[in-house]
């Protein structure tokens, strides 16, 4: 009976933690007027989830979130600018292909879709790579792209997890406010952390 009560308490505690960081993510995104606040808030959320995955479950959540938000504000927005540019190019390409009916478009359509899909998957890796390694922007992009290429199972995990969260939030919109961002970040970070661990084991084996 005590074990069941302990498990229930632990589950409730984790639910509260995920709701808390989701609210912090929304709040600090708004504090930064969304445009400037979204990326440092997202990096702060990924930082906390990474620490949890590494076993540091007792960290002070607000203090860690706020410290990361301040210290990574400029650098994370540099990454954010790149992501916004790439996302904008993807949207423009989609609009262009939709509105232009030409035989040439049909030839390049599939390669373009593959490139766009790869770019989106690479962007999912960028946040975990950002918080796990100390890398320059170019190295960050390169490593994220290579990790995406050689880890198809983790890619599927990320996609399936995001789709699952999307449908849950669609049918239960209230859950999105409390868990949409934090659960999505946890799925992405957990899949990428698995990649990091595999890479570290290979490095130790060959050293």
N, C-alpha and C positions, 0 to 999 in steps of 0.2 A: 504493500500500500504506500509506504514511504517512497519507494522507487518511482511509482507512478506519479505521486505528487511532485517529486523532484523533477521528473521529466516534464510535467505540465508547467511547472514554474519556469524551467529553463526555456521551454518553447515560448511561453508568454514573454519572457525577458528578451528573447531574440526578435520576436514580433515587434516589441516596443522599440528596440534598437533600430530595426530597419525602417520603421515608421518615422523615428526621430531624424535619422540622417536624410530621409526623403524630404521631410519638412525643412531641414536645414538647407538642403540642395535647392528647393524651391525659393525659400526665403532669401538666401544669399545671391541667387540668380536675379531676383527682383531688386535687391539692394544695388547690384551692379547694373541696373536698368536693362537686364536680360542680355543685351548686346555684349557688354563688358563683363557681366557677372556669371554667365552660363558656364564658360569654360573653366575659370578658377573654382567655381562651385563643384563642377563635375570632377575635376582633378582631386579636390578635397575629399569627395565621396569615395572615389576609387582608392585614395590613399588609406582611408579608414578600413575599407573592405579588405584591402591587401594585408593590412596589419592583422585583421581578424583571421584571415586564411593562414597567416604565418604563426598563429597561436597566441598573438597578443590581444586577447579578448577583453582585457581590463583597462584599455586605454581611455583617457578622458575624451569623450566624443566631441563635445563642443570646443574644448581647448585645441584639440588636434585639428579639427575642421577649420577653425578660425586662423590658427597659425599657418596652416597650409594655404588657405585662401589668400592671406596677406603676402606670404613669401613667393607664391607662384602666380600672382595676379598678372604681371606683365608677361612672363615667359609662357604661361598657359594661353594667354590671348594671342601670342605669336603663333602657337600651334592652331588655335581656333581660327585665325585668319586664313591659314592654309586650308583647313577643313572647309571653311565657308566658300573659298574660291573653287575648290575641287567639286563640292556639292553644287555650286552654281553652274559650273561647266557641264556637270552631268544633267542637270535640269534643262539647260540650253540644248544639249545634244538630243534629249528626249523630245523636246518641243520641235526641234529642227527636223528630226526623222518623222515625226507624226504629221507635220504640215507639208513636207516636200515629198511628192510621189515621183520617184525617178528610179530607173533600173539600176543606176549606180548605187543608190541608197540601199536597195535590197541586197546588193553584193556585200557591202560593208556593215550591214546591220548586225549580223551575228557577232563578228569580231568586236564591234563597238559595245554591244551588250555584255560580252565577256569581260572587256576592259572595265566597264562601269561596275560590274559585279565585283571584280577583283579590287577595284578602288574602294568600294563600300566596305568590303571585308577587311581591307588593310586599315581603314579608319577605325574599325572596331578594336584592332590590336594597338592602335596608337596610344590610347589612354592607359592601358595596363603597362605597356613598355615605358611610357613616360614616368609612371610612378615607381616602377621597379628598377630601372637602370638610370644612371647618370650619363645621358647621351646628348650630343648636339642634334639639332633638328634633322639634318640630312641623314645621320646615322639612325635616328629614330624611325624615319620613313623606310630606310633600307631594311632594317631589322624587322619591322612590322610586316613589310611586304614578303620577305623571305619566310618568316614564321607562318604567314598565311598560306604560302605556296606548299609548304612541306607538312602541314598539319590538317588534312581534310576532315578527320574525325572531330577535332576541336571546332573547325568551321561549322560543321553540321550541328554540333552542340549549341553553338552561339545562335545560329539561325533558328533552330527549333525552340530554344529558350525564349528568344525575342518574340517569335510568332505566338508562343503560348501566352506570354505576358500580354501581348497585344489583344488576343481574343478574350482573356480574362477581364482586362480593363474595359474592353468594348462592351461586354455584357454586364459588368459591375463597375461602372465609372468611378464610384466612390473609392474603390480600392486603388485606382490610379493615383489619386491625390496622396495617399499614404505610402504606397509601395511601388508605383510604376517605375520610377527612376532607380530606386535602390535595388529592386529585384533584378532589373535589367543589367545594372552595373555589376551585381553579384554574379550573375550568369556569365557575363563577358570576362570578368576578372578571374573567376574560378577556372574557366576553360583555358585562359591564357596562363594562369599560374601553373597549370598542369604542363603546359608547353615549357615554361621556364624551368620547372623541376626536371623534365626530361633532358633539356639541354645541359643543365648543370651536371646530371649524372653522366652524360656522354663526355662532357669535358673532363670530369674526374677520372673516368675510365681511360681516356686517352692521354692523361697527363702523367 
